[in-house]
């Protein structure tokens, strides 16, 4: 249905005259008549009776008027859903329990007037494609993949280097350690189910294994963090790695231990990426907020893959 014709019909119905509708819409009276005639032809009914006093709605016109107004309201809602400043700021995070999600929650607490739409994409290629197409406004990622260059129109800013921790059950050989050197993990089984090949975080763990000779297993289906914590709690020979800022909750009986790593401390470098031409005003507010995010306190040397170093 031609929404310009619908808009013209509503204007004429409210004005009661084609001439006044023409003035309101900044078109000619002839254009008003043509649009109304086209709409009547499309609907197969007469919408107006022309009288010496102007134009009066027919019974069909009266029946159509509330629906016509709703069509125009729907048009406005549709436009507002994608209009920068009127729609939610769409931000991608790797997971909803990660430090990037926590940073986004902190931003929302500071700016509750800004509507957020949080999504989770798998890898940086998908995130960059979504940013370039306008599907999302920004993403938290480690940049860039080995051998990969980001498109020129993609901007980045470092946000936080998140230390990784060792997570064990109470029966693990390292469960009572206050901290563990990376070299001490050699020979221990580290289980991280769901590592997706070809992702930037998959490349991170691959480089971690290569640099320190660790054993990281990604076997088995990924049933989510709760199932992972259950297995770690019940299996003395297994441990996993988790980000310091990742929000995990487990039953008290699990007795899980979060143990710091050092010599060096592996850190996962989170950056914000966005399209330099994105006009959404809330994007500027997000970048300004993140620029004041305090850095994680880390003693001693840190490690991250060379491709992810800023």
Buried (B, 14 or more C-beta within 10 A) or exposed (E): EEEBBBBBBBBBBEBBBBBBBBBBBEBEBEBBBBBBBBBBEEBEBBBBEEEEEBBEBBEBBEEBBEEBBEBBEEEEEEEEEEEBEEBBBBBBBBBBBBBBBBBBBEBBEEBEEBEBEBBEBBBBBBBBBBBEEBBBBBBBBBBBBEEEEBEEEBBBEBBBBBBBBBBBBBEBEBBEBEBBBBEBBEEBBBBBBEBEEEBBBBBBBBBBEEBBEBEBEBEEEEEEBEEBBBBBBEBBEBBBBBBBBBBBEBEEEBEBBEBBBBEBBBBBBBBBBBBEEBEBEBBEBBBEBBEEBEEBEBEEEBBBBEBBEE
